[in-house]
């Protein structure tokens, strides 16, 4: 069975540009969450989507947006990139939206902003 | 505010011995706890979880203990193997409004030596 897949694996962008990251959840999973991990820190929650609806948002600026498609895949968009947006972006999928559910992560997209 | 804390940034253990990784939390609304293992350039891999209604959960070499009154949990790995060398993240979840999100600690780097 395929796990969570993310694309691309690495990306280099210039300040001010826009980026779109993609995620395909595990088959049958309806919830997708996005996390940002900077060096030396644990992953930080950005968004959660369930059944194509935004169910939660972390403490990130409006430059960050996301959506979930009918096939439950998801995209994370970041506009007006800043150097501080350089990080590993992780997508996690889970079967349901409730607490007490394990989340399974993809390998991440390493974004470098120069 | 760091709601999930892993106060030991690193731990070195001999092969065959027990590894004990610790985690403290401050938010009493957390009621589900997870441990993830992360290798460089990979996403976190789910290891084991525990609900707040339990105080112990075992899966093979991995056991998680939860002390709710102390808001403390620990992961025991017995026996430790060189392949266990990785960064271990403690994470907690609790239903916040309409979304369940994971709050991570900063991680403990485990090195298992021969």
gemmi code that builds the backbone of each chain (N, CA, C; Angstrom):
import gemmi

chains = {
    "A": [
        ("UNK", (0.840, -1.196, 0.000), (0.000, 0.000, 0.000), (0.871, 1.241, 0.000)),
        ("UNK", (0.494, 2.229, -0.810), (1.251, 3.463, -0.842), (0.980, 4.245, 0.425)),
        ("UNK", (2.048, 4.867, 0.933), (1.889, 5.726, 2.085), (1.511, 7.114, 1.630)),
        ("UNK", (1.768, 8.088, 2.464), (1.517, 9.482, 2.120), (2.619, 9.939, 1.168)),
        ("UNK", (2.232, 10.487, 0.050), (3.228, 10.959, -0.913), (3.142, 12.458, -1.057)),
        ("UNK", (4.322, 13.085, -1.100), (4.408, 14.527, -1.241), (5.286, 14.867, -2.433)),
        ("UNK", (4.927, 15.960, -3.082), (5.759, 16.438, -4.188), (5.781, 17.961, -4.202)),
        ("UNK", (6.899, 18.557, -4.647), (8.168, 17.882, -4.915), (8.894, 17.557, -3.610)),
        ("UNK", (10.020, 16.878, -3.679), (10.770, 16.558, -2.462), (11.651, 17.724, -2.048)),
        ("UNK", (12.148, 18.453, -3.039), (12.981, 19.627, -2.762), (12.566, 20.760, -3.685)),
        ("UNK", (12.726, 21.972, -3.191), (12.314, 23.141, -3.962), (13.138, 24.335, -3.526)),
        ("UNK", (13.611, 25.106, -4.480), (14.310, 26.359, -4.166), (13.527, 27.491, -4.815)),
        ("UNK", (13.167, 28.484, -4.019), (12.412, 29.630, -4.513), (13.091, 30.912, -4.065)),
        ("UNK", (12.741, 31.992, -4.736), (13.266, 33.310, -4.419), (12.258, 34.069, -3.556)),
        ("UNK", (12.753, 34.902, -2.687), (11.874, 35.745, -1.870), (10.834, 36.448, -2.736)),
        ("UNK", (9.592, 36.457, -2.234), (8.511, 37.110, -2.951), (7.748, 36.196, -3.888)),
        ("UNK", (8.343, 35.064, -4.229), (7.643, 34.136, -5.109), (6.549, 33.380, -4.366)),
        ("UNK", (5.809, 32.580, -5.129), (4.742, 31.754, -4.587), (5.104, 30.291, -4.805)),
        ("UNK", (4.634, 29.433, -3.913), (4.936, 28.010, -4.054), (3.688, 27.182, -3.750)),
        ("UNK", (3.580, 26.057, -4.436), (2.487, 25.108, -4.200), (3.077, 23.743, -3.909)),
        ("UNK", (2.716, 23.181, -2.780), (3.174, 21.857, -2.379), (1.974, 20.907, -2.435)),
        ("UNK", (2.245, 19.658, -2.814), (1.162, 18.707, -3.014), (1.295, 17.480, -2.134)),
        ("UNK", (0.149, 16.897, -1.809), (0.115, 15.751, -0.910), (-1.001, 14.805, -1.317)),
        ("UNK", (-0.675, 13.517, -1.375), (-1.696, 12.482, -1.582), (-1.750, 11.628, -0.336)),
        ("UNK", (-2.903, 11.539, 0.301), (-2.991, 10.776, 1.548), (-3.038, 9.277, 1.288)),
        ("UNK", (-2.935, 8.526, 2.349), (-3.113, 7.084, 2.278), (-4.538, 6.798, 1.794)),
        ("UNK", (-4.649, 5.782, 0.948), (-5.957, 5.442, 0.410), (-6.952, 5.163, 1.538)),
        ("UNK", (-8.109, 5.816, 1.443), (-9.129, 5.638, 2.473), (-9.085, 6.678, 3.571)),
        ("UNK", (-7.984, 7.424, 3.645), (-7.882, 8.485, 4.650), (-8.536, 9.758, 4.115)),
        ("UNK", (-9.322, 10.389, 4.973), (-10.072, 11.557, 4.538), (-9.567, 12.856, 5.148)),
        ("UNK", (-8.659, 12.749, 6.087), (-8.143, 13.938, 6.762), (-6.690, 14.164, 6.380)),
        ("UNK", (-6.384, 15.401, 6.016), (-5.013, 15.780, 5.691), (-4.629, 16.990, 6.531)),
        ("UNK", (-3.451, 16.931, 7.108), (-2.931, 18.058, 7.882), (-1.576, 18.451, 7.335)),
        ("UNK", (-1.248, 19.714, 7.489), (0.051, 20.241, 7.067), (0.806, 20.756, 8.281)),
        ("UNK", (2.110, 20.493, 8.275), (2.981, 20.928, 9.346), (4.240, 21.549, 8.747)),
        ("UNK", (4.806, 22.495, 9.480), (6.085, 23.092, 9.112), (7.115, 22.720, 10.169)),
        ("UNK", (8.261, 22.213, 9.728), (9.320, 21.904, 10.677), (10.580, 22.674, 10.309)),
        ("UNK", (11.018, 23.516, 11.215), (12.291, 24.200, 11.039), (13.337, 23.469, 11.866)),
        ("UNK", (14.588, 23.689, 11.512), (15.691, 22.956, 12.123), (15.687, 23.120, 13.635)),
        ("UNK", (15.782, 21.994, 14.341), (15.879, 22.032, 15.795), (14.556, 22.122, 16.525)),
        ("UNK", (13.459, 22.135, 15.754), (12.134, 22.232, 16.362), (11.282, 21.044, 15.952)),
        ("UNK", (10.205, 20.852, 16.699), (9.233, 19.859, 16.279), (8.316, 20.442, 15.219)),
        ("UNK", (7.611, 19.599, 14.488), (6.665, 20.103, 13.486), (5.605, 21.001, 14.125)),
        ("UNK", (5.251, 22.064, 13.409), (4.227, 23.016, 13.863), (3.003, 22.901, 12.952)),
        ("UNK", (1.844, 22.818, 13.559), (0.588, 22.653, 12.835), (0.250, 23.882, 12.016)),
        ("UNK", (-0.082, 23.663, 10.720), (-0.487, 24.767, 9.857), (-1.991, 24.695, 9.583)),
        ("UNK", (-2.425, 23.567, 9.018), (-3.826, 23.401, 8.616), (-4.258, 21.954, 8.828)),
        ("UNK", (-5.576, 21.782, 9.002), (-6.159, 20.472, 8.844), (-7.383, 20.572, 7.944)),
        ("UNK", (-7.528, 19.615, 7.050), (-8.703, 19.493, 6.197), (-9.316, 18.117, 6.387)),
        ("UNK", (-10.645, 18.109, 6.396), (-11.378, 16.851, 6.493), (-12.589, 16.952, 5.589)),
        ("UNK", (-12.752, 15.964, 4.741), (-13.872, 15.963, 3.794), (-13.962, 17.302, 3.046)),
        ("UNK", (-12.801, 17.799, 2.651), (-12.676, 18.981, 1.801), (-12.974, 20.300, 2.510)),
        ("UNK", (-13.157, 20.229, 3.808), (-13.401, 21.455, 4.566), (-12.240, 21.740, 5.508)),
        ("UNK", (-11.900, 23.013, 5.655), (-10.876, 23.379, 6.623), (-11.437, 23.185, 8.023)),
        ("UNK", (-10.718, 22.416, 8.834), (-11.202, 22.117, 10.177), (-10.355, 22.790, 11.259)),
        ("UNK", (-9.213, 23.307, 10.858), (-8.382, 23.972, 11.841), (-7.220, 24.664, 11.172)),
        ("UNK", (-6.749, 25.711, 11.826), (-5.644, 26.493, 11.300), (-4.726, 26.864, 12.454)),
        ("UNK", (-3.437, 26.718, 12.228), (-2.459, 27.089, 13.239), (-2.118, 28.565, 13.161)),
        ("UNK", (-1.124, 28.966, 13.911), (-0.741, 30.361, 14.012), (0.205, 30.739, 12.875)),
        ("UNK", (-0.321, 30.783, 11.677), (0.444, 31.136, 10.487), (-0.270, 32.282, 9.768)),
        ("UNK", (0.503, 33.134, 9.083), (-0.116, 34.291, 8.399), (-0.980, 33.865, 7.227)),
        ("UNK", (-1.758, 34.833, 6.746), (-2.693, 34.580, 5.641), (-1.982, 34.255, 4.330)),
        ("UNK", (-0.670, 34.435, 4.299), (0.081, 34.038, 3.099), (0.016, 32.531, 2.882)),
        ("UNK", (-0.319, 31.816, 3.923), (-0.450, 30.364, 3.853), (-1.918, 30.009, 3.597)),
        ("UNK", (-2.150, 29.179, 2.606), (-3.508, 28.714, 2.333), (-3.419, 27.266, 1.857)),
        ("UNK", (-4.534, 26.596, 1.902), (-4.551, 25.193, 1.486), (-5.938, 24.844, 0.988)),
        ("UNK", (-6.008, 23.691, 0.351), (-7.306, 23.164, -0.041), (-7.209, 21.660, -0.160)),
        ("UNK", (-8.367, 21.016, -0.129), (-8.434, 19.573, -0.300), (-9.393, 19.269, -1.440)),
        ("UNK", (-9.008, 18.336, -2.245), (-9.767, 18.005, -3.447), (-10.713, 16.831, -3.197)),
        ("UNK", (-11.659, 16.589, -4.132), (-12.610, 15.471, -3.945), (-11.938, 14.127, -3.737)),
        ("UNK", (-10.734, 13.934, -4.280), (-10.039, 12.648, -4.073), (-9.212, 12.664, -2.777)),
        ("UNK", (-9.382, 13.690, -1.964), (-8.750, 13.873, -0.652), (-7.295, 14.307, -0.726)),
        ("UNK", (-6.737, 14.451, -1.925), (-5.406, 15.028, -2.010), (-5.478, 16.499, -1.609)),
        ("UNK", (-4.312, 17.090, -1.366), (-4.322, 18.452, -0.838), (-3.156, 19.248, -1.402)),
        ("UNK", (-3.330, 20.543, -1.434), (-2.270, 21.462, -1.809), (-2.097, 22.506, -0.713)),
        ("UNK", (-0.837, 22.856, -0.466), (-0.503, 23.957, 0.428), (0.133, 25.047, -0.432)),
        ("UNK", (-0.380, 26.241, -0.337), (0.150, 27.379, -1.078), (0.742, 28.396, -0.107)),
        ("UNK", (1.874, 28.918, -0.480), (2.481, 29.984, 0.304), (2.820, 31.120, -0.656)),
        ("UNK", (2.272, 32.289, -0.391), (2.520, 33.468, -1.220), (3.584, 34.356, -0.599)),
        ("UNK", (4.162, 35.203, -1.433), (5.111, 36.225, -0.950), (6.141, 35.626, -0.005)),
        ("UNK", (6.860, 34.635, -0.506), (7.791, 33.871, 0.322), (8.817, 34.761, 1.017)),
        ("UNK", (9.076, 34.404, 2.280), (10.104, 35.048, 3.081), (11.213, 34.040, 3.357)),
        ("UNK", (12.400, 34.561, 3.694), (13.496, 33.658, 4.021), (13.108, 32.699, 5.144)),
        ("UNK", (12.320, 33.199, 6.091), (11.907, 32.408, 7.245), (10.943, 31.283, 6.919)),
        ("UNK", (10.464, 31.257, 5.674), (9.581, 30.152, 5.272), (10.380, 28.909, 4.896)),
        ("UNK", (11.693, 29.033, 4.859), (12.534, 27.877, 4.569), (12.356, 26.837, 5.669)),
        ("UNK", (11.950, 25.649, 5.284), (11.619, 24.622, 6.275), (11.298, 23.332, 5.544)),
        ("UNK", (11.085, 22.287, 6.345), (10.549, 21.035, 5.833), (9.034, 21.079, 6.032)),
        ("UNK", (8.281, 20.912, 4.963), (6.829, 20.934, 5.047), (6.320, 19.497, 4.977)),
        ("UNK", (5.586, 19.134, 6.001), (5.119, 17.760, 6.156), (3.612, 17.685, 5.991)),
        ("UNK", (3.191, 16.654, 5.311), (1.777, 16.368, 5.177), (1.492, 15.095, 5.967)),
        ("UNK", (0.384, 15.085, 6.664), (-0.010, 13.896, 7.422), (-1.434, 13.523, 7.062)),
        ("UNK", (-1.685, 12.243, 6.964), (-3.065, 11.832, 6.710), (-3.550, 10.945, 7.845)),
        ("UNK", (-4.816, 11.016, 8.082), (-5.436, 10.148, 9.075), (-6.819, 9.779, 8.579)),
        ("UNK", (-7.334, 8.687, 9.152), (-8.590, 8.157, 8.647), (-9.770, 9.075, 8.956)),
        ("UNK", (-9.707, 9.717, 10.111), (-10.853, 10.514, 10.522), (-10.375, 11.820, 11.145)),
        ("UNK", (-11.312, 12.619, 11.558), (-11.026, 13.963, 12.038), (-10.927, 14.028, 13.552)),
        ("UNK", (-11.057, 12.915, 14.205), (-11.232, 12.960, 15.647), (-9.907, 12.816, 16.374)),
        ("UNK", (-9.905, 13.243, 17.608), (-8.745, 13.027, 18.447), (-8.572, 11.530, 18.668)),
        ("UNK", (-7.372, 11.179, 19.034), (-7.117, 9.773, 19.285), (-6.891, 8.978, 18.019)),
        ("UNK", (-6.538, 9.671, 16.968), (-6.277, 9.000, 15.703), (-4.822, 9.218, 15.317)),
        ("UNK", (-4.157, 8.135, 14.942), (-2.771, 8.281, 14.516), (-2.721, 9.022, 13.181)),
        ("UNK", (-1.715, 9.864, 13.055), (-1.462, 10.558, 11.798), (-0.187, 9.985, 11.190)),
        ("UNK", (-0.224, 9.760, 9.888), (0.907, 9.169, 9.182), (1.471, 10.213, 8.227)),
        ("UNK", (2.776, 10.395, 8.301), (3.425, 11.486, 7.588), (4.070, 11.050, 6.284)),
        ("UNK", (4.112, 11.971, 5.343), (4.904, 11.794, 4.143), (6.359, 12.136, 4.421)),
        ("UNK", (7.172, 12.056, 3.355), (8.613, 12.292, 3.528), (8.947, 13.777, 3.588)),
        ("UNK", (7.965, 14.609, 3.240), (8.177, 16.043, 3.354), (8.680, 16.685, 2.083)),
        ("UNK", (8.486, 17.981, 2.008), (9.056, 18.820, 0.944), (9.996, 19.810, 1.610)),
        ("UNK", (11.250, 19.762, 1.194), (12.250, 20.702, 1.736), (12.214, 21.963, 0.892)),
        ("UNK", (11.727, 23.060, 1.466), (11.645, 24.342, 0.764), (12.784, 25.240, 1.235)),
        ("UNK", (13.532, 25.738, 0.286), (14.588, 26.705, 0.571), (14.242, 28.007, -0.131)),
        ("UNK", (14.185, 29.089, 0.627), (13.909, 30.405, 0.063), (15.200, 31.224, 0.103)),
        ("UNK", (15.598, 31.709, -1.080), (16.869, 32.444, -1.160), (16.623, 33.908, -1.562)),
    ],
    "B": [
        ("UNK", (4.342, 29.538, 23.893), (4.423, 28.636, 25.032), (4.583, 27.198, 24.538)),
        ("UNK", (5.545, 26.518, 25.144), (5.851, 25.162, 24.729), (4.973, 24.224, 25.546)),
        ("UNK", (3.922, 23.708, 24.942), (2.981, 22.884, 25.688), (3.451, 21.442, 25.814)),
        ("UNK", (4.362, 21.034, 24.954), (4.937, 19.696, 25.020), (6.447, 19.873, 25.048)),
        ("UNK", (7.069, 19.313, 26.067), (8.494, 19.556, 26.260), (9.268, 18.252, 26.326)),
        ("UNK", (10.363, 18.222, 25.598), (11.313, 17.130, 25.697), (12.619, 17.787, 26.130)),
        ("UNK", (12.927, 17.657, 27.400), (14.018, 18.441, 27.984), (15.400, 17.895, 27.687)),
        ("UNK", (15.464, 16.664, 27.194), (16.767, 16.105, 26.858), (16.947, 16.155, 25.347)),
        ("UNK", (17.830, 17.018, 24.859), (18.015, 17.087, 23.410), (18.694, 15.854, 22.836)),
        ("UNK", (19.447, 15.140, 23.678), (20.136, 13.967, 23.165), (20.301, 12.925, 24.254)),
        ("UNK", (20.483, 11.673, 23.792), (20.637, 10.534, 24.690), (21.500, 9.504, 23.982)),
        ("UNK", (22.472, 8.965, 24.703), (23.321, 7.921, 24.151), (23.183, 6.667, 25.008)),
        ("UNK", (22.926, 5.535, 24.356), (22.680, 4.281, 25.056), (23.442, 3.175, 24.347)),
        ("UNK", (23.932, 2.223, 25.119), (24.621, 1.075, 24.516), (23.608, 0.093, 23.941)),
        ("UNK", (24.017, -0.549, 22.871), (23.194, -1.584, 22.256), (22.834, -2.638, 23.298)),
        ("UNK", (21.557, -3.033, 23.289), (21.104, -4.059, 24.220), (20.535, -3.509, 25.522)),
        ("UNK", (20.877, -2.235, 25.816), (20.371, -1.633, 27.047), (19.005, -0.992, 26.810)),
        ("UNK", (18.428, -0.474, 27.884), (17.152, 0.212, 27.783), (17.361, 1.688, 27.452)),
        ("UNK", (16.561, 2.196, 26.520), (16.518, 3.636, 26.246), (15.228, 4.182, 26.848)),
        ("UNK", (15.343, 5.269, 27.574), (14.162, 5.911, 28.165), (14.119, 7.361, 27.700)),
        ("UNK", (13.080, 7.692, 26.955), (12.902, 9.054, 26.465), (11.706, 9.665, 27.182)),
        ("UNK", (11.893, 10.885, 27.644), (10.885, 11.532, 28.471), (10.208, 12.712, 27.780)),
        ("UNK", (8.994, 12.979, 28.247), (8.190, 14.048, 27.656), (7.254, 14.596, 28.728)),
        ("UNK", (7.152, 15.901, 28.824), (6.229, 16.542, 29.758), (5.266, 17.429, 28.986)),
        ("UNK", (4.066, 17.572, 29.488), (3.106, 18.447, 28.837), (2.418, 19.312, 29.884)),
        ("UNK", (1.887, 20.427, 29.424), (1.275, 21.371, 30.365), (-0.237, 21.497, 30.174)),
        ("UNK", (-0.728, 21.155, 28.996), (-2.137, 21.357, 28.691), (-2.960, 20.153, 29.152)),
        ("UNK", (-3.805, 20.350, 30.125), (-4.590, 19.241, 30.664), (-5.684, 18.774, 29.695)),
        ("UNK", (-5.894, 19.524, 28.602), (-6.877, 19.096, 27.592), (-6.319, 18.012, 26.679)),
        ("UNK", (-5.010, 17.806, 26.693), (-4.445, 16.736, 25.885), (-4.907, 15.393, 26.436)),
        ("UNK", (-5.364, 14.523, 25.551), (-5.795, 13.220, 26.042), (-5.364, 12.070, 25.147)),
        ("UNK", (-4.497, 12.360, 24.207), (-3.961, 11.293, 23.370), (-2.537, 11.655, 23.039)),
        ("UNK", (-1.633, 10.680, 23.198), (-0.216, 10.971, 23.079), (0.430, 9.972, 22.132)),
        ("UNK", (1.370, 10.482, 21.358), (1.997, 9.649, 20.331), (3.508, 9.872, 20.360)),
        ("UNK", (4.227, 8.846, 19.937), (5.664, 8.957, 19.728), (5.959, 8.692, 18.255)),
        ("UNK", (6.823, 9.552, 17.713), (7.267, 9.409, 16.337), (8.787, 9.332, 16.324)),
        ("UNK", (9.280, 8.631, 15.331), (10.721, 8.491, 15.113), (11.030, 9.139, 13.775)),
        ("UNK", (12.134, 9.883, 13.722), (12.451, 10.573, 12.479), (13.920, 10.416, 12.130)),
        ("UNK", (14.130, 9.930, 10.896), (15.473, 9.894, 10.329), (15.665, 11.174, 9.515)),
        ("UNK", (16.919, 11.598, 9.322), (17.179, 12.777, 8.485), (16.568, 12.622, 7.097)),
        ("UNK", (16.037, 13.687, 6.573), (15.472, 13.738, 5.218), (14.269, 12.812, 5.031)),
        ("UNK", (13.650, 12.386, 6.135), (12.427, 11.601, 6.031), (11.353, 12.232, 6.912)),
        ("UNK", (10.111, 11.866, 6.644), (9.043, 12.306, 7.518), (9.012, 11.485, 8.787)),
        ("UNK", (8.343, 11.979, 9.822), (8.222, 11.205, 11.070), (7.460, 9.897, 10.839)),
        ("UNK", (7.914, 8.854, 11.502), (7.271, 7.546, 11.427), (6.571, 7.264, 12.750)),
        ("UNK", (5.294, 6.930, 12.682), (4.529, 6.649, 13.891), (5.068, 5.394, 14.570)),
        ("UNK", (5.258, 5.482, 15.903), (5.767, 4.338, 16.667), (4.688, 3.717, 17.540)),
        ("UNK", (4.133, 4.518, 18.418), (3.223, 3.988, 19.427), (2.429, 5.146, 20.009)),
        ("UNK", (1.238, 4.836, 20.498), (0.393, 5.881, 21.068), (-0.238, 5.385, 22.357)),
        ("UNK", (-0.822, 6.318, 23.096), (-1.513, 5.960, 24.327), (-2.627, 6.953, 24.588)),
        ("UNK", (-3.756, 6.433, 24.986), (-4.881, 7.261, 25.369), (-4.756, 7.611, 26.848)),
        ("UNK", (-5.360, 8.724, 27.221), (-5.258, 9.164, 28.619), (-6.008, 8.256, 29.587)),
        ("UNK", (-6.817, 7.341, 29.063), (-7.514, 6.425, 29.968), (-6.623, 5.247, 30.354)),
        ("UNK", (-5.461, 5.160, 29.744), (-4.515, 4.092, 30.061), (-3.270, 4.670, 30.716)),
        ("UNK", (-2.484, 3.817, 31.354), (-1.210, 4.283, 31.865), (-0.026, 3.562, 31.231)),
        ("UNK", (-0.318, 2.604, 30.367), (0.763, 1.841, 29.726), (0.253, 1.254, 28.425)),
        ("UNK", (1.126, 1.265, 27.426), (0.822, 0.586, 26.173), (2.113, 0.009, 25.622)),
        ("UNK", (2.044, -1.262, 25.198), (3.233, -1.962, 24.705), (3.061, -2.371, 23.265)),
        ("UNK", (4.159, -2.312, 22.526), (4.172, -2.833, 21.165), (5.588, -3.308, 20.885)),
        ("UNK", (5.787, -4.618, 21.067), (7.119, -5.179, 20.828), (8.147, -4.611, 21.786)),
        ("UNK", (9.183, -4.031, 21.238), (10.257, -3.477, 22.078), (9.905, -2.115, 22.659)),
        ("UNK", (8.793, -1.559, 22.241), (8.422, -0.200, 22.637), (7.276, -0.211, 23.659)),
        ("UNK", (7.473, 0.535, 24.747), (6.431, 0.692, 25.757), (6.320, 2.167, 26.093)),
        ("UNK", (5.105, 2.658, 26.130), (4.882, 4.050, 26.543), (4.139, 4.035, 27.871)),
        ("UNK", (4.618, 4.864, 28.786), (4.006, 5.013, 30.093), (3.459, 6.431, 30.211)),
        ("UNK", (2.269, 6.545, 30.798), (1.656, 7.861, 30.984), (1.325, 8.065, 32.457)),
        ("UNK", (1.777, 9.181, 33.006), (1.459, 9.576, 34.372), (0.675, 10.888, 34.271)),
        ("UNK", (-0.638, 10.762, 34.290), (-1.497, 11.935, 34.079), (-1.344, 12.970, 35.174)),
        ("UNK", (-1.209, 12.522, 36.398), (-1.131, 13.482, 37.506), (0.131, 14.328, 37.394)),
        ("UNK", (1.199, 13.726, 36.872), (2.455, 14.462, 36.705), (2.561, 15.095, 35.327)),
        ("UNK", (1.584, 14.828, 34.458), (1.629, 15.288, 33.064), (2.963, 14.884, 32.423)),
        ("UNK", (3.252, 13.618, 32.519), (4.537, 13.103, 32.066), (4.325, 11.780, 31.343)),
        ("UNK", (5.036, 11.618, 30.230), (5.050, 10.312, 29.591), (6.466, 9.949, 29.197)),
        ("UNK", (6.678, 8.658, 29.047), (8.009, 8.189, 28.681), (7.878, 7.043, 27.691)),
        ("UNK", (8.897, 6.926, 26.868), (9.001, 5.840, 25.895), (10.195, 4.984, 26.292)),
        ("UNK", (9.957, 3.692, 26.473), (11.017, 2.749, 26.790), (11.264, 1.868, 25.580)),
        ("UNK", (12.525, 1.724, 25.222), (12.908, 0.842, 24.123), (13.840, -0.215, 24.698)),
        ("UNK", (13.377, -1.467, 24.633), (14.170, -2.555, 25.191), (14.104, -3.789, 24.277)),
        ("UNK", (15.235, -4.366, 23.842), (16.574, -3.799, 23.972), (16.830, -2.781, 22.859)),
        ("UNK", (17.674, -1.832, 23.115), (17.993, -0.832, 22.102), (18.872, -1.443, 21.022)),
        ("UNK", (18.632, -1.020, 19.788), (19.384, -1.523, 18.653), (19.981, -0.335, 17.880)),
        ("UNK", (21.087, -0.543, 17.175), (21.689, 0.563, 16.423), (20.713, 1.247, 15.457)),
        ("UNK", (19.798, 0.478, 14.879), (18.800, 1.038, 13.971), (17.796, 1.955, 14.645)),
        ("UNK", (17.802, 1.972, 15.972), (16.910, 2.878, 16.711), (17.468, 4.295, 16.757)),
        ("UNK", (18.701, 4.473, 16.332), (19.315, 5.800, 16.353), (18.551, 6.730, 15.417)),
        ("UNK", (17.958, 7.762, 15.988), (17.101, 8.693, 15.242), (16.680, 9.801, 16.210)),
        ("UNK", (15.896, 10.733, 15.709), (15.278, 11.743, 16.576), (13.866, 11.280, 16.914)),
        ("UNK", (13.527, 11.312, 18.191), (12.226, 10.871, 18.652), (11.412, 12.088, 19.111)),
        ("UNK", (10.207, 12.175, 18.574), (9.299, 13.266, 18.924), (8.114, 12.733, 19.705)),
        ("UNK", (7.806, 13.422, 20.765), (6.589, 13.199, 21.512), (5.542, 14.166, 20.964)),
        ("UNK", (4.309, 13.718, 20.822), (3.243, 14.586, 20.322), (1.982, 14.343, 21.133)),
        ("UNK", (1.165, 15.368, 21.230), (-0.070, 15.267, 21.994), (-1.209, 15.840, 21.179)),
        ("UNK", (-2.381, 15.305, 21.400), (-3.558, 15.843, 20.721), (-4.720, 15.960, 21.703)),
        ("UNK", (-5.615, 16.859, 21.351), (-6.825, 17.055, 22.133), (-7.752, 17.847, 21.254)),
        ("UNK", (-8.992, 17.570, 21.303), (-9.929, 18.205, 20.386), (-10.040, 19.687, 20.693)),
        ("UNK", (-9.671, 20.504, 19.743), (-9.723, 21.953, 19.942), (-10.690, 22.531, 18.930)),
        ("UNK", (-11.868, 22.793, 19.302), (-12.854, 23.326, 18.373), (-13.265, 22.260, 17.385)),
        ("UNK", (-12.963, 22.449, 16.113), (-13.392, 21.502, 15.091), (-12.243, 20.693, 14.530)),
        ("UNK", (-11.091, 20.834, 15.119), (-9.962, 20.108, 14.542), (-9.160, 19.440, 15.629)),
        ("UNK", (-8.613, 18.344, 15.312), (-7.632, 17.743, 16.205), (-6.272, 17.957, 15.560)),
        ("UNK", (-5.340, 18.482, 16.303), (-4.016, 18.718, 15.757), (-3.003, 18.134, 16.719)),
        ("UNK", (-1.839, 17.832, 16.194), (-0.757, 17.322, 17.010), (0.141, 18.470, 17.432)),
        ("UNK", (0.456, 18.510, 18.712), (1.432, 19.448, 19.247), (2.668, 18.648, 19.596)),
        ("UNK", (3.792, 19.020, 18.981), (5.019, 18.246, 19.109), (5.979, 18.871, 20.100)),
        ("UNK", (6.792, 18.027, 20.713), (7.950, 18.490, 21.444), (9.085, 18.781, 20.468)),
        ("UNK", (10.219, 19.185, 21.012), (11.347, 19.574, 20.153), (12.237, 18.408, 19.774)),
        ("UNK", (11.954, 17.233, 20.345), (12.677, 16.048, 19.923), (13.857, 15.698, 20.807)),
        ("UNK", (14.165, 14.407, 20.857), (15.359, 13.892, 21.533), (16.114, 13.024, 20.535)),
        ("UNK", (17.384, 13.340, 20.350), (18.206, 12.543, 19.442), (18.784, 11.369, 20.204)),
        ("UNK", (18.402, 10.167, 19.806), (18.899, 8.941, 20.438), (20.019, 8.356, 19.590)),
        ("UNK", (21.121, 8.060, 20.245), (22.204, 7.349, 19.577), (22.448, 6.052, 20.321)),
        ("UNK", (22.343, 4.957, 19.606), (22.599, 3.640, 20.182), (23.976, 3.193, 19.707)),
        ("UNK", (24.858, 3.011, 20.666), (26.244, 2.682, 20.322), (26.511, 1.192, 20.479)),
        ("UNK", (27.498, 0.722, 19.733), (27.825, -0.710, 19.764), (28.589, -1.064, 21.032)),
    ],
}
model = gemmi.Model(1)
for chain_id, residues in chains.items():
    chain = gemmi.Chain(chain_id)
    for i, (resn, *xyz) in enumerate(residues, 1):
        res = gemmi.Residue()
        res.name, res.seqid = resn, gemmi.SeqId(i, " ")
        for name, pos in zip(("N", "CA", "C"), xyz):
            atom = gemmi.Atom()
            atom.name, atom.element = name, gemmi.Element(name[0])
            atom.pos, atom.b_iso = gemmi.Position(*pos), 0.0
            res.add_atom(atom)
        chain.add_residue(res)
    model.add_chain(chain)
structure = gemmi.Structure()
structure.add_model(model)
structure.setup_entities()
